[in-house]
């Protein structure tokens, strides 16, 4: 096991700063040499694996953490009680690879082996991370005690596949023109439209077009697209976008106790698909609605509503 940034001499029972590890990967189809993880929280606590959308990374909590409102001391996923593991999706480098959620799950199994963890207490996954959790539950159900799947169904919705296909062609065209970041920014603008709901945009933005031909909504989308280019790279993004559309699993083949969380305004993981997932799972422990105007992004924008659902999913010992 090769360590990157770590402080094993720390004697505190809880480490919220985080311990970064680079763990050897199992042999896999895309030739990824390792998996990069961060461990945070109670050192002797039950291990909870946390994963989000394709732009998420191993830093889950604290400064720069993508889910810092949900993972922390006393939060929905309590670092004072649990040991939380975040991880970077493969590929780690900016390259095009035929990756799938199943590949990510196999890499996670290798990480658990390297850490000496026979069975994680839970996997909490939202969006693409939820797909990885479902893949893990089907591939290696003995390695995780429970799943909490948020805004991720057992198959990608057709309309969402159509949107992602257009986004990828925008990026591919931009790469061919020597402008990969500009294409990535445009693709992100389109993605933001699909992540949120029309009701939110109606409530939040006015309809006026200013002298330069742009509206308040245009400026918001442009800003989000430009910001994305500082944390993402085009070829890697293409790999992960394609990975979503390669995913499919039969819920009946997931014997792990699972809580399912759905947002009624979600355009990416429609409510009907989430209901079907819950209905077909052999051990669905609960189907929870997360009401929000924020659509697919509700898991990021509704921490107060989501926190009690996660606490219950992590603490419920009923079989």
Backbone bond lengths (Angstrom), bond angles and torsions (degrees), N, CA, C in turn:
res aa  C-N    CA-C-N  psi(-1)  N-CA   C-N-CA  omega(-1)  CA-C   N-CA-C  phi
1 X - - - 1.457 - - 1.524 108.93 -
2 X 1.343 116.92 120.06 1.449 121.35 179.94 1.512 109.56 -96.54
3 X 1.328 116.76 128.80 1.453 120.54 -177.20 1.522 110.55 -101.59
4 X 1.318 115.77 142.20 1.452 120.82 175.36 1.517 108.30 -97.26
5 X 1.334 118.63 -102.14 1.458 122.13 179.98 1.516 108.52 -95.74
6 X 1.310 118.29 113.42 1.463 121.02 -175.16 1.517 110.27 -150.33
7 X 1.322 116.57 156.44 1.454 121.57 179.67 1.520 109.16 -138.28
8 X 1.329 118.64 71.88 1.465 120.96 -175.37 1.512 113.50 -67.36
9 X 1.342 119.11 -12.85 1.456 120.61 -178.73 1.517 113.09 -79.81
10 X 1.348 116.11 -10.64 1.462 119.92 -178.47 1.526 109.58 -63.94
11 X 1.331 117.35 129.46 1.459 121.20 -174.79 1.518 113.06 -97.00
12 X 1.340 117.28 -4.85 1.450 120.27 -178.99 1.518 111.10 -63.38
13 X 1.332 116.48 141.67 1.465 120.11 178.94 1.517 111.17 -68.11
14 X 1.328 117.26 -26.24 1.458 121.98 -179.14 1.509 110.13 -121.98
15 X 1.325 116.43 128.89 1.460 122.58 179.55 1.517 108.36 -119.19
16 X 1.338 116.88 98.23 1.449 120.77 -178.49 1.521 112.23 -89.84
17 X 1.332 116.75 -13.15 1.458 120.03 178.05 1.517 110.71 -69.85
18 X 1.316 115.65 -43.13 1.455 119.48 175.81 1.507 113.40 112.25
19 X 1.319 115.26 149.42 1.450 124.06 178.39 1.522 107.79 -124.76
20 X 1.324 116.69 114.69 1.454 121.81 -178.57 1.521 110.80 -90.83
21 X 1.328 115.73 131.18 1.458 121.44 179.47 1.518 109.63 -128.73
22 X 1.310 115.83 143.73 1.455 122.14 171.02 1.523 106.74 -110.85
23 X 1.328 116.37 110.83 1.460 121.70 -172.27 1.524 110.16 -107.47
24 X 1.325 117.72 142.47 1.468 119.80 179.30 1.516 111.12 -64.53
25 X 1.320 115.47 137.51 1.460 120.63 -179.24 1.518 110.70 -89.28
26 X 1.308 115.93 150.62 1.457 120.34 170.82 1.529 108.86 -67.68
27 X 1.313 116.89 157.01 1.458 120.39 174.35 1.532 108.76 -56.15
28 X 1.324 116.60 132.25 1.452 119.63 -176.88 1.520 109.85 -148.57
29 X 1.314 114.63 165.94 1.460 120.61 -170.94 1.521 113.57 -66.84
30 X 1.325 119.04 -22.15 1.462 119.29 -176.60 1.527 112.07 -102.20
31 X 1.327 117.83 3.87 1.455 120.61 174.62 1.517 114.81 67.66
32 X 1.314 117.55 30.18 1.469 120.46 178.18 1.532 108.83 -73.38
33 X 1.328 119.46 124.79 1.465 120.56 -174.35 1.524 114.15 -77.64
34 X 1.327 117.44 -24.90 1.457 118.68 -177.01 1.524 109.95 -157.50
35 X 1.325 115.07 174.32 1.460 122.39 175.09 1.519 107.63 -128.97
36 X 1.317 115.74 134.46 1.460 121.54 -175.82 1.526 109.65 -103.66
37 X 1.325 115.34 123.42 1.455 120.75 -175.70 1.525 110.10 -126.31
38 X 1.323 115.09 160.45 1.464 121.13 171.31 1.516 108.34 -130.04
39 X 1.323 116.21 131.05 1.456 123.08 177.51 1.513 108.87 -105.97
40 X 1.325 116.34 130.41 1.455 122.62 179.20 1.521 109.24 -138.25
41 X 1.336 115.61 154.08 1.449 120.11 173.99 1.508 114.13 102.39
42 X 1.309 114.79 -158.74 1.464 121.59 -175.23 1.524 110.51 -65.20
43 X 1.326 117.18 121.82 1.458 121.40 -172.53 1.521 113.22 -63.30
44 X 1.334 116.96 -33.42 1.467 119.51 -179.59 1.526 111.30 -104.64
45 X 1.336 117.36 15.26 1.458 120.60 -178.19 1.519 112.78 -82.03
46 X 1.325 117.15 162.58 1.467 121.10 175.90 1.531 110.16 -58.94
47 X 1.317 117.36 139.58 1.462 121.28 -175.91 1.525 110.81 -81.14
48 X 1.335 115.35 127.04 1.461 122.98 175.05 1.520 108.05 -119.01
49 X 1.315 116.93 119.29 1.461 122.53 177.41 1.524 107.91 -88.56
50 X 1.334 117.07 133.13 1.461 121.83 -176.30 1.524 109.33 -126.82
51 X 1.329 116.18 132.83 1.463 120.87 179.97 1.523 110.04 -144.87
52 X 1.326 116.19 145.03 1.458 121.24 -179.12 1.513 112.74 -121.88
53 X 1.329 115.96 -150.01 1.458 121.42 -178.76 1.514 112.34 -70.15
54 X 1.323 117.15 179.17 1.458 120.56 -172.25 1.528 112.77 -66.47
55 X 1.334 117.93 -16.50 1.465 119.53 176.82 1.526 112.29 -92.26
56 X 1.332 117.93 -1.89 1.467 121.39 178.41 1.523 109.63 -75.64
57 X 1.326 115.67 164.08 1.458 120.99 179.66 1.524 108.98 -147.94
58 X 1.336 116.24 -171.02 1.468 120.08 -170.85 1.517 113.91 -69.59
59 X 1.315 118.47 -21.07 1.462 120.87 179.65 1.524 109.13 -81.51
60 X 1.317 115.75 98.91 1.460 121.41 -173.29 1.523 111.75 -91.19
61 X 1.334 116.73 -40.58 1.463 121.16 -170.96 1.525 110.87 -124.33
62 X 1.336 115.39 165.74 1.452 120.01 176.08 1.512 112.41 76.72
63 X 1.326 116.53 -162.24 1.458 121.79 -176.57 1.533 110.60 -59.62
64 X 1.305 115.55 123.86 1.452 120.38 -179.12 1.509 114.70 78.64
65 X 1.319 118.65 -0.09 1.462 121.45 -179.38 1.521 111.32 -71.24
66 X 1.318 116.79 133.27 1.463 119.66 -175.90 1.533 112.62 -71.88
67 X 1.365 117.85 -18.52 1.477 120.84 179.74 1.522 110.26 -128.19
68 X 1.317 116.40 39.14 1.457 120.47 -173.64 1.525 113.11 -65.17
69 X 1.336 117.76 -21.24 1.466 119.97 177.24 1.527 112.09 -77.35
70 X 1.335 116.18 -15.04 1.464 119.87 -176.23 1.523 112.64 -110.88
71 X 1.332 117.27 -23.07 1.460 121.76 -176.93 1.521 108.97 -120.07
72 X 1.332 116.69 114.56 1.459 121.04 -178.66 1.511 110.39 174.73
73 X 1.294 116.84 -179.79 1.463 121.41 177.80 1.522 109.98 -61.26
74 X 1.333 116.80 118.65 1.458 121.88 179.14 1.512 115.09 75.49
75 X 1.335 118.31 4.87 1.460 122.06 -178.61 1.525 110.89 -83.14
76 X 1.326 116.33 -174.52 1.460 120.48 -179.82 1.522 111.83 -55.48
77 X 1.332 116.40 -42.50 1.466 122.30 169.42 1.516 106.03 -108.84
78 X 1.302 115.80 103.14 1.470 123.52 -166.15 1.529 110.92 -84.29
79 X 1.340 115.76 114.05 1.463 119.41 178.62 1.530 112.02 -68.96
80 X 1.311 117.25 -16.25 1.455 119.76 175.02 1.512 112.74 -77.17
81 X 1.316 116.34 -11.32 1.465 121.46 -177.89 1.530 112.76 -117.55
82 X 1.347 116.49 -34.42 1.462 120.46 -173.21 1.530 111.60 -117.35
83 X 1.312 115.16 156.28 1.456 123.41 168.52 1.521 105.85 -97.28
84 X 1.317 117.53 116.56 1.457 122.01 -174.53 1.525 109.96 -103.37
85 X 1.311 115.69 133.05 1.458 121.19 176.56 1.523 110.26 -116.52
86 X 1.325 116.27 117.57 1.452 122.20 168.77 1.518 108.65 -100.48
87 X 1.324 117.35 161.24 1.461 119.65 -178.83 1.522 109.96 -150.86
88 X 1.325 114.81 156.11 1.461 121.30 176.43 1.522 109.31 -88.73
89 X 1.323 116.18 132.14 1.456 119.78 176.15 1.533 110.33 -67.89
90 X 1.318 114.81 148.09 1.465 120.74 171.54 1.536 108.63 -83.92
91 X 1.355 117.38 146.53 1.459 127.35 2.61 1.519 111.30 -80.84
92 X 1.332 115.17 146.13 1.457 119.86 179.59 1.524 111.48 -72.97
93 X 1.330 116.63 -31.77 1.461 121.24 -178.22 1.524 110.53 -94.47
94 X 1.334 115.98 170.41 1.460 121.36 179.80 1.524 109.11 -83.08
95 X 1.334 115.29 85.79 1.454 120.02 179.92 1.520 109.89 -147.84
96 X 1.301 116.41 158.60 1.462 122.92 178.29 1.521 107.76 -88.86
97 X 1.307 116.74 122.72 1.459 121.53 -179.02 1.524 109.03 -141.51
98 X 1.325 116.10 146.10 1.469 121.56 -179.95 1.518 109.63 -82.07
99 X 1.325 115.50 67.81 1.455 121.57 -176.78 1.527 109.94 -89.09
100 X 1.324 116.60 155.33 1.465 123.00 177.75 1.527 108.55 -140.07
101 X 1.330 117.63 164.74 1.466 118.82 172.06 1.527 113.17 -57.30
102 X 1.322 117.42 -31.14 1.463 120.51 177.00 1.531 111.07 -63.21
103 X 1.342 116.42 -40.53 1.466 119.82 176.60 1.520 110.48 -61.72
104 X 1.341 117.03 -43.62 1.467 120.12 178.51 1.528 110.25 -60.63
105 X 1.335 116.72 -39.93 1.468 120.38 -179.97 1.521 111.02 -64.68
106 X 1.325 117.28 -40.25 1.463 120.09 178.60 1.533 111.14 -65.23
107 X 1.318 116.36 -38.53 1.459 119.86 176.16 1.528 110.53 -62.96
108 X 1.327 116.71 -38.41 1.462 120.32 177.95 1.524 111.72 -64.68
109 X 1.319 117.29 -40.11 1.462 120.18 176.89 1.523 109.79 -58.84
110 X 1.319 116.74 -42.48 1.454 120.31 176.23 1.514 112.53 -61.93
111 X 1.331 116.88 -38.58 1.462 120.52 178.22 1.527 111.21 -65.39
112 X 1.328 116.74 -42.19 1.463 120.11 177.35 1.523 110.83 -62.15
113 X 1.332 116.76 -39.61 1.459 120.20 176.86 1.523 110.83 -61.05
114 X 1.334 116.23 -45.84 1.463 120.54 -178.55 1.523 112.01 -64.85
115 X 1.316 116.64 -31.53 1.465 121.20 178.76 1.525 112.60 -83.71
116 X 1.328 117.29 -8.88 1.457 120.74 -177.98 1.513 113.07 74.18
117 X 1.341 117.32 27.58 1.465 122.50 -179.59 1.520 108.50 -101.34
118 X 1.314 116.26 111.90 1.460 120.10 -179.12 1.523 111.74 -73.16
119 X 1.339 115.82 -35.33 1.452 119.55 -176.20 1.521 109.65 -153.39
120 X 1.336 116.44 121.53 1.462 120.56 176.88 1.521 109.77 -75.45
121 X 1.337 115.73 148.53 1.460 119.75 177.59 1.525 111.05 -64.38
122 X 1.343 116.33 -39.27 1.459 119.15 -176.41 1.518 110.82 -162.44
123 X 1.328 114.45 157.58 1.461 122.91 168.56 1.515 106.31 -122.90
124 X 1.335 116.74 121.20 1.458 122.43 176.33 1.519 107.37 -110.87
125 X 1.326 116.72 114.94 1.460 120.11 -176.65 1.514 111.86 -130.48
126 X 1.323 115.77 135.90 1.461 121.80 177.29 1.517 109.44 -120.88
127 X 1.325 117.26 141.83 1.453 122.42 179.55 1.534 109.60 58.18
128 X 1.326 119.26 -128.47 1.471 120.67 179.42 1.522 111.32 -57.18
129 X 1.324 117.08 -37.03 1.459 119.88 177.22 1.514 112.43 -60.21
130 X 1.334 117.28 -32.50 1.453 120.37 175.51 1.516 112.05 -66.30
131 X 1.331 116.66 -37.33 1.463 120.26 175.65 1.531 110.80 -62.75
132 X 1.333 115.69 -41.28 1.465 119.38 177.31 1.525 110.29 -62.18
133 X 1.329 116.85 -39.95 1.464 120.43 177.96 1.518 111.93 -62.78
134 X 1.332 117.15 -43.06 1.464 120.25 177.37 1.528 110.76 -63.39
135 X 1.336 116.28 -39.95 1.467 119.98 177.76 1.520 110.87 -62.97
136 X 1.331 117.13 -41.22 1.465 120.95 178.26 1.525 110.50 -63.66
137 X 1.336 116.34 -41.84 1.456 120.20 -179.88 1.508 113.45 -63.08
138 X 1.337 116.74 -30.43 1.463 120.65 177.47 1.524 111.95 -84.26
139 X 1.336 116.26 -37.94 1.465 121.50 -175.47 1.524 112.73 -76.33
140 X 1.326 115.94 -45.99 1.468 120.41 -174.14 1.521 109.83 -141.98
141 X 1.329 117.77 67.80 1.466 120.83 -176.35 1.525 113.48 -61.93
142 X 1.329 116.32 -23.02 1.462 119.71 179.63 1.532 112.40 -72.85
143 X 1.342 117.67 -10.05 1.459 120.41 -176.01 1.526 113.53 -95.43
144 X 1.328 117.73 -3.19 1.464 119.84 -179.35 1.527 109.36 -144.52
145 X 1.325 115.80 133.69 1.459 121.13 -175.64 1.517 112.64 -77.53
146 X 1.334 117.00 -35.98 1.462 120.90 -176.78 1.523 110.07 -154.22
147 X 1.319 114.81 154.95 1.452 122.06 176.30 1.520 109.89 -119.80
148 X 1.329 115.81 146.60 1.465 121.03 167.17 1.522 105.90 -128.02
149 X 1.318 116.14 111.82 1.462 122.86 -171.79 1.532 108.65 -109.94
150 X 1.321 115.79 121.19 1.468 122.31 -175.19 1.528 109.37 -118.21
151 X 1.314 116.04 123.35 1.474 121.08 173.75 1.522 112.86 52.33
152 X 1.316 116.58 45.72 1.469 122.64 176.76 1.518 108.37 -150.42
153 X 1.312 117.04 118.26 1.450 120.92 -179.89 1.530 110.45 -96.28
154 X 1.310 116.22 -177.99 1.459 122.35 -177.42 1.523 112.80 -80.20
155 X 1.329 116.24 -4.40 1.467 121.98 177.56 1.525 107.52 -155.78
156 X 1.328 117.56 151.75 1.469 119.23 177.44 1.522 110.69 -74.58
157 X 1.314 116.52 140.47 1.459 121.45 178.81 1.533 110.12 -71.84
158 X 1.328 116.83 145.99 1.463 121.47 -175.55 1.529 112.01 -59.35
159 X 1.332 117.28 -44.51 1.467 119.73 -178.31 1.520 110.73 -65.02
160 X 1.316 117.15 -38.45 1.464 120.54 177.93 1.526 110.73 -66.84
161 X 1.333 116.99 -38.14 1.469 120.24 176.00 1.523 110.69 -61.64
162 X 1.330 116.40 -39.06 1.461 120.24 179.15 1.526 110.66 -63.79
163 X 1.317 117.10 -45.71 1.462 120.38 178.40 1.517 111.13 -60.42
164 X 1.319 117.19 -46.70 1.469 119.90 -178.39 1.525 111.53 -64.29
165 X 1.327 116.59 -36.38 1.458 119.35 177.87 1.524 111.56 -60.77
166 X 1.327 117.15 -43.57 1.468 120.62 176.94 1.527 110.24 -62.72
167 X 1.316 117.03 -43.56 1.472 120.32 178.55 1.531 110.92 -57.79
168 X 1.319 116.87 -44.72 1.468 119.53 -178.84 1.520 111.52 -65.18
169 X 1.332 117.14 -39.09 1.461 118.84 179.29 1.523 111.79 -67.46
170 X 1.323 116.85 -32.43 1.466 120.18 173.82 1.527 110.21 -61.62
171 X 1.335 116.09 -46.52 1.460 120.20 -178.79 1.525 110.94 -67.15
172 X 1.318 117.05 -41.89 1.463 119.91 178.78 1.523 111.46 -61.45
173 X 1.320 117.11 -41.75 1.467 121.15 177.47 1.536 110.05 -62.73
174 X 1.320 116.03 -43.20 1.466 119.65 -179.07 1.531 111.20 -65.02
175 X 1.324 117.11 -39.05 1.468 120.25 177.05 1.523 110.20 -60.79
176 X 1.333 116.16 -42.88 1.460 120.37 -179.96 1.524 111.74 -63.95
177 X 1.339 116.78 -26.70 1.464 121.34 178.96 1.520 112.44 -90.67
178 X 1.338 116.56 2.48 1.458 119.89 -179.54 1.514 114.11 77.38
179 X 1.345 116.46 22.97 1.465 120.27 -178.35 1.528 109.81 -132.33
180 X 1.341 119.02 61.81 1.467 120.73 -174.32 1.527 113.71 -63.08
181 X 1.326 118.18 -38.91 1.461 119.64 -177.11 1.526 111.38 -70.97
182 X 1.318 117.01 -34.88 1.461 119.37 176.83 1.530 110.58 -64.34
183 X 1.333 115.86 -41.03 1.456 119.12 177.19 1.513 112.31 -65.92
184 X 1.332 116.16 -39.46 1.459 120.59 178.96 1.528 110.67 -63.76
185 X 1.322 116.95 -38.93 1.472 120.69 178.19 1.524 110.95 -63.72
186 X 1.328 117.57 -41.62 1.464 120.50 178.23 1.528 111.16 -65.71
187 X 1.330 116.16 -41.84 1.465 119.76 178.53 1.524 110.78 -61.76
188 X 1.323 116.59 -38.51 1.467 120.25 178.77 1.524 111.29 -66.59
189 X 1.329 116.98 -36.58 1.460 118.83 176.70 1.529 110.95 -59.57
190 X 1.327 115.29 -46.11 1.465 119.25 177.91 1.525 110.73 -63.22
191 X 1.326 116.59 -40.04 1.466 120.16 179.77 1.525 111.40 -60.96
192 X 1.335 116.91 -41.01 1.467 120.09 -178.91 1.526 111.28 -60.59
193 X 1.328 116.58 -33.34 1.466 120.00 177.76 1.523 110.34 -64.20
194 X 1.325 116.58 -37.17 1.462 120.50 -178.20 1.524 111.97 -80.09
195 X 1.338 117.37 -26.23 1.464 120.26 -178.65 1.521 112.35 -73.63
196 X 1.312 117.20 -28.45 1.455 121.40 -176.76 1.529 110.45 -104.75
197 X 1.316 116.75 178.82 1.458 120.89 -179.91 1.525 110.48 -108.01
198 X 1.333 115.11 155.13 1.453 119.47 175.75 1.514 112.02 -60.94
199 X 1.339 116.11 -33.96 1.470 120.25 179.11 1.523 110.94 -62.50
200 X 1.336 116.69 -39.62 1.466 118.55 179.32 1.518 110.75 -65.81
201 X 1.328 117.40 -44.47 1.455 120.14 -179.56 1.525 111.12 -63.21
202 X 1.343 117.47 -38.79 1.466 120.81 177.05 1.517 111.58 -60.78
203 X 1.330 115.27 -41.35 1.463 120.79 -177.87 1.520 112.25 -73.97
204 X 1.314 116.45 -35.45 1.460 121.79 -168.59 1.528 114.48 -90.38
205 X 1.338 117.51 -32.57 1.454 120.25 -172.32 1.521 111.90 -121.75
206 X 1.331 115.43 142.32 1.450 120.76 173.98 1.519 111.24 -76.63
207 X 1.337 115.68 168.94 1.462 120.72 -176.44 1.526 113.16 -98.71
208 X 1.332 117.96 -2.26 1.451 120.55 -174.14 1.528 112.69 -68.94
209 X 1.333 116.18 137.95 1.457 123.13 173.55 1.521 107.79 -99.17
210 X 1.323 116.93 126.34 1.462 120.85 -177.16 1.524 111.04 -83.87
211 X 1.316 116.15 179.27 1.466 121.15 -172.92 1.524 112.73 -60.23
212 X 1.310 117.14 -29.92 1.471 120.18 -179.65 1.524 112.78 -84.25
213 X 1.341 116.67 4.70 1.451 120.74 177.65 1.513 114.89 86.52
214 X 1.333 116.42 5.64 1.470 119.93 -178.29 1.523 110.59 -114.97
215 X 1.321 114.26 149.64 1.461 120.62 179.09 1.521 109.93 -103.09
216 X 1.314 114.57 176.53 1.463 120.52 175.16 1.527 110.58 -61.27
217 X 1.322 116.55 -38.91 1.463 120.80 177.80 1.523 111.03 -65.61
218 X 1.336 117.18 -41.13 1.463 120.18 176.44 1.522 111.16 -56.80
219 X 1.326 116.40 -45.39 1.464 120.18 -177.04 1.528 111.19 -65.41
220 X 1.312 116.03 -37.03 1.467 119.69 176.78 1.530 110.51 -62.35
221 X 1.335 116.61 -48.12 1.457 120.12 -177.88 1.523 111.62 -65.00
222 X 1.309 117.42 -40.74 1.460 120.79 178.48 1.526 110.36 -62.16
223 X 1.332 116.59 -42.70 1.476 120.32 179.40 1.519 111.28 -63.03
224 X 1.342 116.74 -41.75 1.464 119.28 179.82 1.537 110.86 -66.61
225 X 1.317 116.45 -37.44 1.457 119.42 177.91 1.516 112.27 -65.35
226 X 1.328 117.35 -44.08 1.461 120.78 179.69 1.519 111.25 -65.28
227 X 1.325 116.96 -39.68 1.466 120.11 179.73 1.531 111.17 -63.45
228 X 1.325 116.56 -33.98 1.466 120.52 -176.55 1.523 111.99 -65.24
229 X 1.312 117.44 -31.27 1.464 120.14 -177.02 1.524 112.68 -68.55
230 X 1.322 117.80 -13.28 1.467 119.98 178.22 1.530 111.92 -83.94
231 X 1.332 117.42 -13.04 1.473 120.44 -177.07 1.526 112.89 -123.40
232 X 1.317 118.47 -2.11 1.465 121.18 -176.75 1.522 109.82 -134.55
233 X 1.339 115.61 157.42 1.454 122.52 176.48 1.525 109.32 -128.10
234 X 1.322 115.97 148.73 1.459 121.36 -165.21 1.526 113.98 -63.13
235 X 1.328 118.40 -50.46 1.466 120.15 -175.48 1.526 110.97 -65.98
236 X 1.321 117.11 -41.84 1.473 120.15 178.46 1.527 109.92 -64.78
237 X 1.330 116.65 -41.47 1.460 119.88 179.25 1.527 110.41 -61.26
238 X 1.336 117.30 -41.56 1.455 120.24 177.40 1.526 110.84 -59.09
239 X 1.324 116.74 -41.91 1.465 121.14 179.73 1.522 110.98 -59.37
240 X 1.333 116.54 -45.70 1.457 120.20 -175.70 1.525 112.03 -74.96
241 X 1.327 116.83 -35.35 1.463 119.41 175.58 1.517 110.51 -62.06
242 X 1.336 116.91 -45.34 1.466 120.54 176.91 1.529 111.50 -62.43
243 X 1.335 116.39 -34.75 1.468 120.41 -178.36 1.526 111.27 -60.01
244 X 1.314 116.59 -36.42 1.467 119.92 178.13 1.529 110.08 -60.69
245 X 1.331 115.45 -45.15 1.457 119.67 -175.09 1.525 112.97 -77.72
246 X 1.326 117.68 -11.72 1.466 121.13 174.75 1.526 112.36 -85.94
247 X 1.327 117.09 -5.52 1.458 119.63 -170.92 1.520 112.35 -83.45
248 X 1.318 115.06 138.58 1.459 121.91 170.34 1.523 107.91 -163.65
249 X 1.324 116.31 134.11 1.451 120.63 178.39 1.532 108.23 -145.33
250 X 1.321 116.19 146.80 1.458 120.62 175.24 1.520 108.39 -86.68
251 X 1.333 118.44 115.01 1.464 120.35 -177.92 1.525 113.45 -54.27
252 X 1.321 116.81 -31.18 1.472 120.94 -179.47 1.525 112.58 -62.27
253 X 1.332 116.78 -18.57 1.461 121.47 -178.62 1.530 112.49 -94.99
254 X 1.324 116.29 14.45 1.470 121.14 178.74 1.532 107.53 -114.61
255 X 1.338 118.33 95.38 1.463 121.07 -174.66 1.526 114.14 -85.06
256 X 1.317 117.44 8.15 1.463 121.91 -176.54 1.530 110.21 -84.63
257 X 1.322 115.84 141.36 1.464 120.39 174.79 1.521 109.49 -59.37
258 X 1.345 117.45 126.26 1.461 121.03 -170.08 1.517 111.42 -135.70
259 X 1.328 115.58 132.24 1.462 122.48 167.22 1.525 108.29 -100.75
260 X 1.326 116.37 137.44 1.459 122.76 -178.32 1.526 108.67 -117.13
261 X 1.337 115.96 132.17 1.467 121.63 -178.95 1.521 108.67 -123.12
262 X 1.338 116.89 127.37 1.463 121.41 -176.57 1.518 111.01 -131.93
263 X 1.329 115.65 143.37 1.464 121.60 174.23 1.528 108.52 -103.10
264 X 1.334 118.28 125.85 1.472 119.95 -176.01 1.527 114.35 -61.63
265 X 1.346 119.15 -23.80 1.464 121.02 -179.28 1.528 112.91 -96.92
266 X 1.322 117.06 9.55 1.460 121.83 -178.00 1.530 110.28 -69.78
267 X 1.336 116.77 122.44 1.462 121.24 178.05 1.532 112.27 -89.35
268 X 1.335 116.90 -21.95 1.463 121.25 -176.75 1.528 111.28 -84.02
269 X 1.317 116.31 -45.66 1.467 122.04 176.03 1.529 107.35 -117.15
270 X 1.321 117.61 83.23 1.466 121.12 -173.66 1.525 112.49 -58.57
271 X 1.321 114.20 151.25 1.457 120.88 -176.75 1.529 111.80 -55.93
272 X 1.312 117.77 -40.53 1.469 120.22 -178.72 1.528 111.43 -61.95
273 X 1.342 117.04 -38.40 1.463 120.22 178.47 1.521 111.39 -68.57
274 X 1.330 116.34 -39.00 1.459 120.12 178.95 1.522 110.98 -67.08
275 X 1.339 116.98 -37.82 1.467 120.68 176.70 1.523 110.51 -64.66
276 X 1.328 116.76 -39.45 1.466 119.82 178.33 1.527 110.94 -64.32
277 X 1.331 116.34 -42.85 1.469 120.00 177.11 1.523 110.54 -56.18
278 X 1.332 116.43 -50.69 1.462 120.33 -178.09 1.522 111.75 -61.78
279 X 1.313 116.69 -38.55 1.464 121.47 -178.27 1.528 111.88 -67.21
280 X 1.316 116.91 -33.22 1.476 120.83 -174.92 1.528 113.63 -91.84
281 X 1.313 117.67 -13.83 1.463 119.53 179.21 1.529 110.43 -68.05
282 X 1.320 119.07 134.34 1.475 120.99 -179.85 1.525 112.89 -64.58
283 X 1.356 116.71 -31.18 1.468 119.84 -176.15 1.526 110.53 -131.66
284 X 1.307 115.20 59.51 1.474 119.11 176.05 1.522 108.54 -75.78
285 X 1.330 115.48 114.06 1.461 120.64 -177.07 1.520 112.66 -85.50
286 X 1.330 116.79 -13.12 1.454 119.59 179.25 1.513 111.24 175.41
287 X 1.326 115.74 143.34 1.469 122.29 173.66 1.525 106.95 -116.09
288 X 1.328 116.48 118.59 1.462 121.33 -171.63 1.525 110.67 -119.52
289 X 1.316 116.31 132.32 1.459 121.02 174.28 1.521 109.76 -90.75
290 X 1.327 115.78 137.96 1.455 123.18 177.54 1.529 107.40 -117.83
291 X 1.342 117.52 86.34 1.461 119.85 -176.41 1.528 110.89 -65.57
292 X 1.334 116.30 132.25 1.461 120.49 -179.14 1.516 109.99 -169.61
293 X 1.319 116.88 148.19 1.453 121.49 170.24 1.520 111.48 -80.51
294 X 1.338 116.65 -7.57 1.467 121.06 -173.25 1.519 113.68 -84.78
295 X 1.327 118.26 1.61 1.446 121.16 173.81 1.514 113.91 58.89
296 X 1.329 115.51 -131.09 1.465 120.61 -176.81 1.526 111.58 -62.53
297 X 1.310 117.46 -26.15 1.461 121.36 179.96 1.530 113.56 -83.50
298 X 1.322 117.65 8.13 1.469 119.83 -177.53 1.519 111.78 -59.13
299 X 1.350 117.84 -33.19 1.468 119.44 -178.80 1.533 111.51 -66.99
300 X 1.328 116.64 -19.69 1.471 120.84 175.97 1.525 112.04 -92.91
301 X 1.320 116.54 -28.31 1.466 120.89 -169.06 1.525 114.04 -104.74
302 X 1.323 118.99 -7.12 1.471 121.52 -176.14 1.527 111.40 -124.69
303 X 1.343 118.78 57.27 1.470 119.34 -176.56 1.523 113.58 -63.19
304 X 1.325 118.44 -34.78 1.462 120.08 -178.36 1.528 111.45 -67.83
305 X 1.313 118.07 -34.51 1.465 121.10 178.41 1.524 111.62 -78.93
306 X 1.330 116.09 -34.80 1.458 119.99 -175.72 1.528 112.29 -80.14
307 X 1.323 117.30 -31.86 1.472 120.85 -173.86 1.531 113.18 -54.57
308 X 1.328 120.39 -49.70 1.469 118.15 -179.01 1.521 113.13 -65.07
309 X 1.333 117.66 -29.29 1.462 120.29 176.81 1.528 109.81 -65.48
310 X 1.328 116.39 -44.60 1.461 119.80 -179.49 1.520 111.54 -67.75
311 X 1.329 117.20 -40.43 1.474 119.38 178.12 1.515 110.12 -57.75
312 X 1.328 116.14 -45.99 1.459 119.66 179.93 1.510 112.20 -64.08
313 X 1.332 117.00 -40.33 1.466 120.83 -178.47 1.532 110.41 -66.40
314 X 1.325 117.97 -35.85 1.466 121.04 -177.69 1.522 112.74 -80.85
315 X 1.330 116.41 -27.54 1.462 119.65 -172.70 1.517 113.08 -100.96
316 X 1.324 118.46 -15.76 1.462 121.75 -177.65 1.533 109.72 -70.80
317 X 1.304 116.16 118.34 1.462 121.02 179.63 1.517 113.99 -100.63
318 X 1.336 114.42 6.35 1.467 117.73 -179.70 1.528 109.71 -67.99
319 X 1.286 117.44 141.75 1.458 122.69 -179.87 1.526 110.59 -92.12
